[in-house]
Amino acid sequence: MKSQLKGFLWIGLGVALLLAIFISPFASSSPDGLEKVAEEKGFLEKEEASTLWRFAPISDYLIPGIENEKLATALAGLIGTVGIFMIAIGLGKILRKTKPS
């Protein structure tokens, strides 16, 4: 059972990476629903001026310094997918070590 779970995790990571690298660069550049409403109601500027977003490592799903937008988006997807996967694996290991009382 343990090896089946590992295989499932690796296949899932592979599919997620394929989607992040090869499909995400072709996503629509149109604003999503929440961003569209923010534009229409006139409070999008307040969100963009927020100091919290200045610290985002990969804002707007683009790697800074890369001119090709599709490549920058693909790399952002790769980094984000691997990062979240590593966080999930780390949390799983920590939670597995703590035994319920």
Backbone as CSV, one residue per row, in Angstrom:
resi,resn,N_x,N_y,N_z,CA_x,CA_y,CA_z,C_x,C_y,C_z
1,MET,0.820,-1.196,0.000,0.000,0.000,0.000,0.860,1.253,0.000
2,LYS,1.951,1.233,0.747,2.807,2.412,0.842,3.419,2.756,-0.512
3,SER,3.858,1.756,-1.271,4.455,2.025,-2.579,3.402,2.509,-3.573
4,GLN,2.152,2.047,-3.418,1.079,2.524,-4.280,0.827,4.011,-4.040
5,LEU,0.881,4.438,-2.788,0.673,5.844,-2.454,1.809,6.698,-3.014
6,LYS,3.035,6.200,-2.897,4.170,6.937,-3.457,4.039,7.065,-4.965
7,GLY,3.640,5.987,-5.623,3.441,6.027,-7.075,2.358,7.021,-7.455
8,PHE,1.278,7.029,-6.691,0.191,7.967,-6.938,0.674,9.409,-6.768
9,LEU,1.479,9.660,-5.734,2.013,11.011,-5.507,2.921,11.451,-6.649
10,TRP,3.781,10.567,-7.112,4.699,10.923,-8.201,3.945,11.154,-9.512
11,ILE,2.940,10.341,-9.768,2.129,10.543,-10.972,1.376,11.863,-10.875
12,GLY,0.811,12.146,-9.712,0.107,13.411,-9.503,1.019,14.610,-9.688
13,LEU,2.240,14.517,-9.145,3.200,15.602,-9.310,3.557,15.758,-10.788
14,GLY,3.752,14.663,-11.482,4.081,14.721,-12.898,2.988,15.386,-13.714
15,VAL,1.741,15.021,-13.455,0.616,15.630,-14.170,0.535,17.124,-13.852
16,ALA,0.690,17.464,-12.573,0.642,18.878,-12.170,1.757,19.673,-12.838
17,LEU,2.946,19.098,-12.917,4.064,19.790,-13.564,3.826,19.960,-15.063
18,LEU,3.295,18.932,-15.699,2.984,19.041,-17.126,1.978,20.164,-17.379
19,LEU,0.945,20.218,-16.550,-0.053,21.281,-16.700,0.562,22.653,-16.433
20,ALA,1.357,22.750,-15.376,1.957,24.030,-15.012,2.920,24.533,-16.076
21,ILE,3.683,23.640,-16.655,4.712,24.051,-17.614,4.148,24.255,-19.014
22,PHE,3.297,23.338,-19.467,2.882,23.367,-20.864,1.501,23.979,-21.117
23,ILE,0.639,24.012,-20.119,-0.710,24.536,-20.330,-0.857,25.954,-19.783
24,SER,-0.267,26.238,-18.628,-0.459,27.550,-18.007,-0.017,28.735,-18.875
25,PRO,1.023,28.611,-19.702,1.371,29.766,-20.542,0.275,30.170,-21.534
26,PHE,-0.677,29.288,-21.779,-1.741,29.571,-22.738,-3.050,29.955,-22.055
27,ALA,-3.005,30.195,-20.747,-4.199,30.616,-20.027,-4.619,32.003,-20.495
28,SER,-5.873,32.288,-20.344,-6.410,33.574,-20.784,-5.777,34.727,-20.002
29,SER,-5.478,35.793,-20.705,-4.930,36.971,-20.034,-6.038,37.892,-19.548
30,SER,-7.288,37.544,-19.831,-8.424,38.332,-19.348,-8.521,38.204,-17.832
31,PRO,-9.016,39.243,-17.167,-9.135,39.167,-15.704,-10.162,38.116,-15.282
32,ASP,-9.924,37.506,-14.122,-10.893,36.546,-13.608,-12.105,37.313,-13.051
33,GLY,-13.088,36.589,-12.550,-14.318,37.208,-12.083,-14.116,38.235,-10.991
34,LEU,-13.318,37.905,-9.988,-13.087,38.815,-8.872,-12.360,40.076,-9.333
35,GLU,-11.368,39.911,-10.189,-10.622,41.064,-10.692,-11.518,41.938,-11.583
36,LYS,-12.393,41.314,-12.341,-13.311,42.055,-13.209,-14.259,42.918,-12.379
37,VAL,-14.817,42.352,-11.320,-15.715,43.108,-10.450,-14.947,44.242,-9.765
38,ALA,-13.720,43.974,-9.339,-12.907,45.018,-8.707,-12.649,46.165,-9.673
39,GLU,-12.426,45.848,-10.939,-12.244,46.892,-11.951,-13.533,47.701,-12.124
40,GLU,-14.654,46.991,-12.241,-15.934,47.659,-12.480,-16.352,48.539,-11.305
41,LYS,-16.081,48.085,-10.089,-16.483,48.837,-8.893,-15.444,49.875,-8.482
42,GLY,-14.285,49.857,-9.110,-13.289,50.889,-8.877,-12.416,50.714,-7.655
43,PHE,-12.300,49.496,-7.134,-11.420,49.314,-5.980,-10.216,48.433,-6.285
44,LEU,-9.947,48.186,-7.548,-8.777,47.404,-7.928,-7.493,48.136,-7.568
45,GLU,-7.497,49.447,-7.702,-6.303,50.242,-7.397,-5.912,50.122,-5.933
46,LYS,-6.909,50.022,-5.042,-6.616,49.890,-3.602,-5.870,48.586,-3.338
47,GLU,-6.283,47.524,-4.000,-5.630,46.219,-3.816,-4.204,46.270,-4.343
48,GLU,-4.019,46.896,-5.498,-2.691,46.955,-6.098,-1.745,47.820,-5.288
49,ALA,-2.279,48.798,-4.557,-1.454,49.680,-3.740,-1.116,49.053,-2.384
50,SER,-1.725,47.920,-2.082,-1.483,47.253,-0.805,-0.005,46.888,-0.665
51,THR,0.541,47.122,0.499,1.962,46.849,0.714,2.269,45.355,0.755
52,LEU,1.282,44.540,1.037,1.520,43.096,1.144,1.941,42.483,-0.186
53,TRP,1.349,42.916,-1.292,1.648,42.328,-2.594,3.048,42.648,-3.093
54,ARG,3.680,43.665,-2.527,5.049,43.990,-2.947,6.019,42.873,-2.571
55,PHE,5.653,42.051,-1.596,6.541,40.994,-1.112,6.254,39.643,-1.748
56,ALA,5.322,39.592,-2.688,5.000,38.331,-3.364,6.206,37.885,-4.178
57,PRO,6.640,36.632,-4.011,7.836,36.175,-4.728,7.646,36.098,-6.239
58,ILE,6.453,35.728,-6.678,6.185,35.616,-8.112,4.835,36.284,-8.377
59,SER,4.833,37.603,-8.467,3.565,38.297,-8.670,3.108,38.160,-10.120
60,ASP,1.810,38.063,-10.298,1.184,37.906,-11.615,1.688,36.687,-12.375
61,TYR,2.193,35.691,-11.670,2.648,34.428,-12.266,3.731,34.628,-13.315
62,LEU,4.602,35.591,-13.092,5.705,35.854,-14.016,7.004,35.937,-13.229
63,ILE,8.052,35.350,-13.772,9.372,35.440,-13.162,9.995,36.762,-13.629
64,PRO,10.390,37.623,-12.690,10.992,38.901,-13.091,12.293,38.685,-13.871
65,GLY,12.512,39.529,-14.861,13.743,39.476,-15.638,13.687,38.595,-16.863
66,ILE,12.617,37.846,-17.029,12.483,36.993,-18.209,11.550,37.696,-19.186
67,GLU,12.064,38.013,-20.354,11.325,38.795,-21.346,10.152,38.016,-21.955
68,ASN,10.356,36.736,-22.246,9.322,35.914,-22.867,8.244,35.597,-21.829
69,GLU,7.042,36.139,-22.024,5.972,35.987,-21.037,5.542,34.532,-20.857
70,LYS,5.482,33.766,-21.941,5.077,32.360,-21.834,6.119,31.542,-21.062
71,LEU,7.391,31.801,-21.294,8.448,31.114,-20.556,8.417,31.517,-19.087
72,ALA,8.220,32.807,-18.817,8.162,33.282,-17.429,6.988,32.658,-16.688
73,THR,5.843,32.515,-17.369,4.677,31.888,-16.755,4.925,30.403,-16.508
74,ALA,5.537,29.723,-17.453,5.839,28.295,-17.294,6.793,28.073,-16.125
75,LEU,7.826,28.902,-16.010,8.764,28.773,-14.896,8.096,29.076,-13.558
76,ALA,7.216,30.067,-13.543,6.478,30.376,-12.316,5.603,29.190,-11.914
77,GLY,4.968,28.559,-12.904,4.156,27.376,-12.623,4.994,26.224,-12.096
78,LEU,6.160,26.026,-12.679,7.076,24.977,-12.227,7.510,25.224,-10.789
79,ILE,7.968,26.433,-10.505,8.445,26.769,-9.159,7.314,26.664,-8.137
80,GLY,6.143,27.194,-8.495,5.007,27.140,-7.575,4.546,25.721,-7.293
81,THR,4.488,24.897,-8.328,4.035,23.513,-8.160,5.010,22.712,-7.307
82,VAL,6.292,22.823,-7.598,7.299,22.094,-6.809,7.323,22.622,-5.377
83,GLY,7.205,23.938,-5.209,7.211,24.521,-3.862,6.061,24.022,-3.014
84,ILE,4.861,24.033,-3.568,3.691,23.559,-2.814,3.795,22.063,-2.546
85,PHE,4.314,21.312,-3.496,4.501,19.874,-3.288,5.453,19.619,-2.119
86,MET,6.562,20.364,-2.085,7.537,20.180,-1.007,6.944,20.581,0.347
87,ILE,6.161,21.647,0.374,5.500,22.053,1.622,4.542,20.964,2.086
88,ALA,3.769,20.407,1.158,2.815,19.354,1.514,3.532,18.104,2.028
89,ILE,4.626,17.718,1.386,5.390,16.550,1.842,5.969,16.824,3.227
90,GLY,6.516,18.009,3.429,7.070,18.372,4.734,6.022,18.354,5.833
91,LEU,4.864,18.923,5.564,3.787,18.901,6.556,3.332,17.473,6.840
92,GLY,3.271,16.665,5.788,2.889,15.262,5.981,3.866,14.528,6.881
93,LYS,5.156,14.779,6.701,6.159,14.122,7.546,6.072,14.603,8.982
94,ILE,5.848,15.901,9.169,5.719,16.440,10.528,4.485,15.870,11.214
95,LEU,3.376,15.833,10.513,2.139,15.337,11.104,2.202,13.832,11.348
96,ARG,2.940,13.114,10.524,3.070,11.687,10.720,3.874,11.370,11.974
97,LYS,4.849,12.218,12.293,5.691,12.001,13.481,4.904,12.225,14.763
98,THR,3.939,13.161,14.752,3.157,13.396,15.963,2.048,12.368,16.039
99,LYS,2.037,11.652,17.140,1.035,10.602,17.318,-0.117,11.139,18.158
100,PRO,-1.343,10.793,17.775,-2.488,11.264,18.572,-2.476,10.614,19.958
101,SER,-2.902,11.382,20.956,-2.910,10.830,22.327,-4.248,10.304,22.731
